[in-house]
Amino acid sequence: MKASVWKDVRSKNLWRIREVERFVFPYDYATPDRCSATDDRICEFFIKQLRESKSKVFNIIQLMFERHIKGLESYESLRTDIDIFSDEVKARHCEWKDVDPQWVEKIIEVDLELIRGTQELLAVLHEIYSAVVEYKKIRLIDHAALVYEPNIEKKLTRYAHGVRVMVGDLARTFKERDMVCNLKKLEMRKTFDRIRQMAGERV
């Protein structure tokens, strides 16, 4: 992409770019080299956010274990989901050769969506941890022991399911970004598959 074209793209998407630059700077898709460097910074940011998310999930699991609150399996599964997503980010591959301006605009849009999504993920996990920390034992009239009210376990399981949906949505959005980055490669693969299919039909 020529510098003048990037200038136009940046002008049209300035509010998105400025919001992205609060977290990732510099943010520049003007040339293949800058695209590659920006992609590295963006993905490093996502990996850092996911690492922090996994740490928060671990803290939730540890606290639930210490307090004998059921539902650990849901949070173990959530931690696995975050691990898988993080591995997908680390394994991504973009060649950044002659990316069409309209697709760069799409990448900017998706970058911002992912940044907002990871921020929301961290905020929700913080709220869940706070809920476990603040939850008090109650004394049941018919029992001498202090116990946790059972609804907390149902709520925590429901929260874990909701967060797993969030992580799944983020992973799908990242795959969309990866596809946009590699459109030409995908088109070549489709063409090859079509030729191979035609050759097979003739045989």
N, C-alpha and C positions, 0 to 999 in steps of 0.2 A: 504494500500500500504506500502511495506517495504521501509525503508530509502534508501536502495541500488537502488531500482527501481525508487524512486523519483529522486535520483541522476542522473540516466540515462536520465529520462524524462527532468530534468532541463538542463542537458548538451545539449540535442538535441534542446531545445527551449530557450537557454540562451538569445538570442537577444530579443525575445519577452518578457521574464520574466524581463529583465533589463529595458525595456521600461515601462512595467506595474509598476515596483517598483519605477519609478519616481513619481507615483501618489499614489500607495498603497504599504505600507511596514510594516511588513514583508509579503512576498507573498510565501506561502508554502503549498503544498498539500501532504506532506509526510505521515501524519497519519490522521485518522478520526477527531481527536480533532483539528489538525492544519488546516485541510480542512474546518471545521466548522468556525474556527476563521477567516481564510482568506476569506471565503464566506461572513461573516459578514462585514469585512472591505471593500470588493469589493462593496457590495450592499449599504453600508453606503456612499461610495464615489459616486455611481450612484445617490442616493437620494439627496445628497448635490448638485450635478451638476444639477439635475432636478429642485431642489428648486431655485437655482440661475437662471436657464433658465426661470422659471415661473415669477421670479421677473423682469427679463429683458422684458418679454412679457407685464407684468403689466405696466412697465415704458413706453413702446411703446404705449399701449392703452391710458394711461393718457395723453401723449403728443399729440397723434392724437385727443383726445377729446378736449383738450385745444385749439388746432389749427383748430378745426372744419373740420378735414380731414375725409372723409367717408371711410368705410371699417373696422370699429371696430369689426363687427361680425366675420370676419375671424380670428382676433386675440383672440377674446373670445373663439372661437372653438379650436384654437391652445392651449390656456391655459388649456382648459378642457382635451385635448388629453394628455398634459404633466402630469396633475393631475392623469389621469387614469393609465398612464404608471408608475408613481411613486407609486401608490397604488399596482400595480402588483409586483413591486420590493419588497415592504414592506411585501407582502403576500406570497412571494416565500417560498418553503420548500424543503430542501435537507437533506437526511439522511446520506450521505457520508459513506456508508458501502461498502467496497471492490469495489471501483470504478476501472474499468480496466484502465491500463496505457494509452491505445490509446484514451480513453474517457477523461482522465485528460489532454492529449495533446490538445484535441478538446476544452475543457473548457478554457485552457490557450489562445488558438487562439481567442475564442469568447470574453473572458475578454478584450483582447487587442483591438479587433474590437469595443467593446462597449465604452471603454475608449476614443479611437480616435473619435468615433461618438459623444460622449457627448461634447468633446472639440470642435469639428467642429460646433455642434449645438450652443454652447455659442458664438463662433466667428461670426457665421452668424447673430445671434440675435443682437450682438453688432454692426455689420455693418448696420443692418436695423435701429436700434435706431439712429446711427450717421447720416444716410441718412435723417431721419425725423428731427433731430436737425438742420442739415445744410441746409435743404430745405428752401429757401427764398420765401417770397411773391413777386409777380410781379405786376406791374401796367399795366392793359390793356388800350390800347389807347382809347377805346370807353367807358371806365368806370372810375369813379373817385376813386372807392374803390380799395384797394389792395386785390388780391385773389390768391389762390394757383392754379397753372397750373394743370388741371384735370388729366394729365398722372401720377402724383404722386400717386393718389388713385388707378389707375389700377396697377401700379408697386407694391404698398404695398400689394394689394390683391394677386397678383401673387407670391410675396415673401412669404406671409403667407401660400399659398397653397404648395409651395415648402418645407417650413419648416415642415408643417404637414406630408408631405411624409417622410421627414427625421425621424421625431418622430415615425411614423408608422413602418419604417424599423428597428429602434432601438428596438421598442417593440417586433417585430417579432424575432429579433436576441436574445433578452433576453429570450423569450419563448423557443427558440432553446436551449439555455444554461440550462434552467430549465428542459427540457426534457432529456438532456444528464446527468444531475445530478441525474435523477430519472429513469434511464433506466430499472433497475431491477423491480421497482415498476410497470412501464408501461408493461413490459413483463408479469408479474404476472396477471395484469388486462386483457391483451389480451388473456392469457391462460384461465382465468376464463370465459371471454365472449365467447370463442370458446366452452368450455365445456357446458355452459348454452345453446348455440345455438344447439349443438348436442343433448342435452337432450330434447330440445323443438321439434326437428325434429322427435325424436323417439316417442314422445307422439302423 
